[in-house]
C-alpha cells in the first residue's frame, strides 16, 4: 500500500506540473488560433469568434474538472496523516463530474458551430503539408499522443479534434461515475482506477495542447 501511495504521489506531482505549465496553452492559444482554420461565414451564421469562445470555454471547464480531481488525489495521498473523510472525496468527485458535464455540453456546441462553418482552404493546405515529424522533434512532444493529432490534422480534418475532445470527456465521465459510486459506498478509492483516470485527464490535456501548438504554427505562417 505504501508503494502504491508513493507512486500516486509522483503522479499527483506530475499532474500539478502539467497544469502549471500547460493551462494557458490548452485554453488561450488554442482558443485564439484554431479559428484560423475556418472561414468567416455569411452574416447570421456561426462565426469564427463563436468557435474561439467555445474552445476556450470548453478548455476552462475541463481544467476546472481536472483541478477538482487533482485535489481528490491530494486527499487520498494524505489520507493517513490528515483527518480527511469520504464526504470530502464526494465533494471533489461531484465537482469534477459537474464541470465535465459543462465541458461536454460546450464541446457539443463547438462541434455544431464548426459543422456550420466552412474551412479556410489556405490553412487546410498548410496543415496537410506540415512536416509533423520535424515539428514533433523540435517541440519535444510525446509521440503516442502527437500521432493522434497528426492523424487528423495532416488530412485537414480540424473538426475531428473537437470530436475527440468531446469523446474523451465522455470517457472520463464514465470512469469518474464509477469512482463516485465507490466513494459513496465509503470504500477507499482503488489506486489503479485513480491512475487510469489521471492518465486520461493528462493525455487529453496534452492532446488539446499539441493541437493548439500546430494551429499556432500554421497561424504564424499565414
C-alpha positions as CSV (number, residue, x, y, z in Angstrom):
1,X,0.0,0.0,0.0
2,X,2.9,2.3,0.9
3,X,4.5,1.7,-2.5
4,X,1.2,2.4,-4.3
5,X,0.7,5.6,-2.4
6,X,4.2,6.7,-3.2
7,X,3.6,6.1,-6.9
8,X,0.3,8.1,-6.7
9,X,2.2,11.0,-5.1
10,X,4.6,11.1,-8.1
11,X,1.6,11.0,-10.4
12,X,-0.1,13.9,-8.5
13,X,3.1,16.0,-8.7
14,X,3.3,15.3,-12.4
15,X,-0.3,16.4,-12.9
16,X,0.3,19.7,-11.0
17,X,3.4,20.3,-13.1
18,X,1.5,19.8,-16.3
19,X,-1.4,22.0,-15.2
20,X,1.0,24.8,-14.2
21,X,2.9,24.6,-17.5
22,X,0.1,23.9,-19.9
23,X,-3.1,25.6,-18.8
24,X,-2.8,28.7,-20.9
25,X,-1.6,26.7,-24.0
26,X,-4.6,24.5,-23.9
27,X,-7.2,27.2,-23.5
28,X,-5.7,30.5,-24.6
29,X,-3.5,29.7,-27.6
30,X,-5.9,27.0,-28.9
31,X,-8.8,29.4,-28.3
32,X,-7.1,32.1,-30.4
33,X,-5.6,30.0,-33.2
34,X,-7.9,27.2,-34.0
35,X,-10.4,29.5,-35.8
36,X,-7.6,30.3,-38.3
37,X,-8.7,27.0,-40.0
38,X,-12.2,28.3,-40.6
39,X,-13.6,31.0,-42.9
40,X,-15.8,33.8,-41.7
41,X,-19.2,32.7,-42.8
42,X,-22.1,34.8,-44.2
43,X,-23.8,37.2,-41.8
44,X,-26.2,35.4,-39.4
45,X,-24.2,32.1,-39.5
46,X,-21.8,30.8,-36.9
47,X,-18.6,32.9,-36.8
48,X,-15.0,32.1,-36.0
49,X,-15.3,34.2,-32.9
50,X,-18.1,31.9,-31.7
51,X,-15.8,28.9,-32.3
52,X,-13.0,30.6,-30.3
53,X,-15.4,31.3,-27.4
54,X,-16.5,27.6,-27.3
55,X,-12.9,26.3,-27.4
56,X,-11.8,28.5,-24.6
57,X,-14.9,27.8,-22.5
58,X,-14.6,24.0,-23.0
59,X,-11.0,24.0,-22.0
60,X,-11.8,26.1,-19.0
61,X,-14.5,23.7,-17.8
62,X,-12.2,20.7,-18.5
63,X,-9.3,22.2,-16.5
64,X,-11.7,23.1,-13.6
65,X,-12.7,19.5,-13.5
66,X,-9.2,18.3,-13.6
67,X,-8.3,20.6,-10.7
68,X,-11.1,19.0,-8.6
69,X,-9.7,15.6,-9.5
70,X,-6.2,16.6,-8.5
71,X,-7.5,17.8,-5.2
72,X,-9.2,14.4,-4.7
73,X,-5.8,12.8,-5.4
74,X,-4.3,15.1,-2.8
75,X,-6.9,14.0,-0.2
76,X,-6.3,10.3,-1.0
77,X,-2.5,10.8,-0.7
78,X,-2.7,12.5,2.7
79,X,-5.5,10.2,4.0
80,X,-3.4,8.7,6.8
81,X,-1.8,11.9,8.0
82,X,-4.9,14.2,7.8
83,X,-8.4,14.0,9.1
84,X,-10.0,13.6,5.7
85,X,-13.1,11.6,5.2
86,X,-15.4,10.3,2.4
87,X,-17.5,13.4,2.5
88,X,-14.6,15.4,1.2
89,X,-13.9,12.9,-1.5
90,X,-17.6,13.1,-2.5
91,X,-17.3,16.9,-2.8
92,X,-14.3,16.7,-5.2
93,X,-15.7,13.9,-7.4
94,X,-19.1,15.6,-7.6
95,X,-17.4,18.9,-8.6
96,X,-15.2,17.1,-11.2
97,X,-18.3,15.4,-12.7
98,X,-20.4,18.6,-12.9
99,X,-17.6,20.5,-14.6
100,X,-17.0,17.7,-17.0
101,X,-20.7,17.9,-18.0
102,X,-20.2,21.6,-18.7
103,X,-17.2,20.8,-20.9
104,X,-19.2,18.1,-22.7
105,X,-22.1,20.4,-23.5
106,X,-19.7,23.2,-24.6
107,X,-17.9,20.8,-26.9
108,X,-21.2,19.7,-28.3
109,X,-22.0,23.4,-29.1
110,X,-18.5,23.8,-30.5
111,X,-19.0,20.9,-32.9
112,X,-22.3,22.3,-34.0
113,X,-20.7,25.7,-34.7
114,X,-17.7,24.1,-36.5
115,X,-20.0,22.0,-38.7
116,X,-21.8,25.1,-39.8
117,X,-18.6,26.9,-40.6
118,X,-16.5,26.2,-43.8
119,X,-12.8,25.5,-43.6
120,X,-10.2,28.1,-44.6
121,X,-8.6,26.3,-47.6
122,X,-5.2,28.1,-47.1
123,X,-5.0,26.8,-43.5
124,X,-6.0,23.3,-44.6
125,X,-3.3,23.2,-47.2
126,X,-0.7,24.3,-44.6
127,X,-2.0,21.6,-42.2
128,X,-1.7,19.0,-44.9
129,X,1.8,20.0,-45.9
130,X,3.3,20.5,-42.4
131,X,6.4,18.4,-41.6
132,X,4.8,16.8,-38.5
133,X,7.8,14.6,-37.7
134,X,10.1,17.6,-37.6
135,X,7.6,19.6,-35.6
136,X,7.3,16.8,-33.0
137,X,11.0,16.5,-32.7
138,X,11.6,20.3,-32.5
139,X,9.0,20.7,-29.7
140,X,9.8,17.5,-27.8
141,X,6.3,16.1,-28.0
142,X,5.1,12.8,-26.8
143,X,4.9,10.6,-29.9
144,X,1.9,8.5,-28.9
145,X,-0.3,11.5,-28.3
146,X,1.0,13.7,-31.1
147,X,0.5,10.8,-33.6
148,X,-3.3,11.1,-32.9
149,X,-3.2,14.8,-33.6
150,X,-1.2,14.3,-36.8
151,X,-3.6,11.6,-38.0
152,X,-6.4,14.2,-38.2
153,X,-4.7,17.5,-38.9
154,X,-2.4,16.1,-41.6
155,X,-5.7,15.2,-43.5
156,X,-7.1,18.7,-42.8
157,X,-9.7,17.2,-40.5
158,X,-10.0,20.0,-38.0
159,X,-13.4,19.1,-36.7
160,X,-12.1,15.7,-35.7
161,X,-10.1,17.3,-32.9
162,X,-13.2,18.7,-31.4
163,X,-15.0,15.4,-31.6
164,X,-12.0,13.7,-29.9
165,X,-12.1,16.1,-27.0
166,X,-15.8,15.5,-26.5
167,X,-15.4,11.7,-26.7
168,X,-12.5,11.9,-24.2
169,X,-14.7,13.9,-21.8
170,X,-17.4,11.4,-22.1
171,X,-15.0,8.5,-21.4
172,X,-13.6,10.2,-18.3
173,X,-17.1,10.8,-17.1
174,X,-17.9,7.1,-17.2
175,X,-14.8,6.3,-15.1
176,X,-15.5,9.1,-12.6
177,X,-19.1,8.0,-12.2
178,X,-17.8,4.5,-11.3
179,X,-15.4,6.1,-8.8
180,X,-18.2,8.2,-7.4
181,X,-20.2,5.0,-6.6
182,X,-17.2,3.6,-4.8
183,X,-16.8,6.7,-2.7
184,X,-20.5,6.9,-1.9
185,X,-20.2,3.3,-0.5
186,X,-17.5,4.6,1.8
187,X,-14.9,2.4,0.0
188,X,-11.3,3.6,-0.2
189,X,-10.7,4.5,-3.9
190,X,-8.9,1.9,-6.0
191,X,-5.4,3.2,-6.7
192,X,-5.3,1.7,-10.2
193,X,-8.6,3.4,-11.0
194,X,-7.2,6.7,-9.9
195,X,-4.1,6.1,-12.1
196,X,-6.3,5.3,-15.0
197,X,-8.5,8.5,-14.6
198,X,-5.4,10.6,-14.0
199,X,-3.7,9.3,-17.2
200,X,-6.8,10.0,-19.3
201,X,-7.1,13.6,-18.0
202,X,-3.4,14.2,-18.7
203,X,-3.4,12.6,-22.1
204,X,-6.5,14.7,-23.2
205,X,-4.9,17.8,-21.9
206,X,-1.8,17.1,-23.9
207,X,-3.8,16.2,-27.0
208,X,-5.5,19.6,-26.8
209,X,-2.2,21.4,-26.2
210,X,-0.5,19.7,-29.2
211,X,-3.3,20.6,-31.5
212,X,-3.0,24.1,-30.2
213,X,0.7,24.2,-31.0
214,X,0.1,23.1,-34.5
215,X,-2.6,25.7,-35.1
216,X,-0.3,28.3,-33.6
217,X,2.4,27.3,-36.1
218,X,0.0,27.5,-39.0
219,X,-1.2,30.9,-38.0
220,X,2.3,32.2,-37.8
221,X,2.8,31.2,-41.5
222,X,-0.4,32.8,-42.8
